[in-house]
């Protein structure tokens, strides 16, 4: 999931010519372009950070069900442009 978020962020911030060369999921470029245009750069950055944080917490034996629920809420907030404050 982190690689997907990374590709979305690359498409959002990179020049069109360069973006294709930097993608990991090159075969999904059209779908990724559509998705990346639907979110802000800040939202995509926050989404990537949320996924990386979730991966780290999973390695620390956090309850997987709670972790996924929190991640889904976090991603939904990022894509709606609200973001959730971490406390």
N, C-alpha and C positions, 0 to 999 in steps of 0.2 A: 504494500500500500504506500510505503514511503517513496518508492520509485515512481509510482503513478503521480503522487503529489509533486515530486521533483520535476517530472516531465511537464506537468501543467504549469508550474512556476516558470520553467525555462521558456515555454511557449509564450507566456504572458510578458516576459521581460526581454527576451532576446530578439534581435533583428530577425525578420522572416528568413533571410538567406542562411543565417547561422543556426537557427533553431533546429532545423531538420538534422543537422550534423551532430547535435548534442543530445538528441533523444535516445532513451534506452528502448522504449516501446515504439520503434519506428513504424511498424506495421499498423499501428492504431493512430497515426498522426492526424487524420481527419477528425476522428472522434475527440481526440485530445484537444485539438484546436477549438472545437465547438465548446467543450467544457471549460477550457481556460478563458474563453471570452465571456463566460457567464459569472465569473468571480473577479473580485478585485485582487490586485497584487498583494495587498496586506492580508486579505482573507486566505489566499493561497499560502502565503508565508506562515500564517498562524496554523493553517491546516497541517502543513508539513511538520511544524514544531509539535503539534498535538499528537500526530502519529508517531514521531520519534520518541516523545515522552512516554506514550503508551507502550511502545516496544521495550523501553527501559524498565518501566514498572512491571511489565509481564515477566521480565528476567528476574525481577526481585520478588516474585511469587505473590503479586497482588491478585486478589480474586478476579479471575478472567471475566466472569459475567458482569461484575460491577465495572470493570475496566472498559469493556466494550460498550456498555450503556453510557458511561461518561464520555467516551470517545465519540459516539454517535451524536450525543447532544452538543459536544464541542464542535464537531464538523458541521452540524446543521446551523449552529450559530455563526460560524465562519462564513458559510455560504449565503447566509441571509444578511451578512454585513454587520452583525451585532457583536460577535465575539463574546466570550464569557471571561470574566476576570478570574484569575486563579488566586486562591487565597490560602 
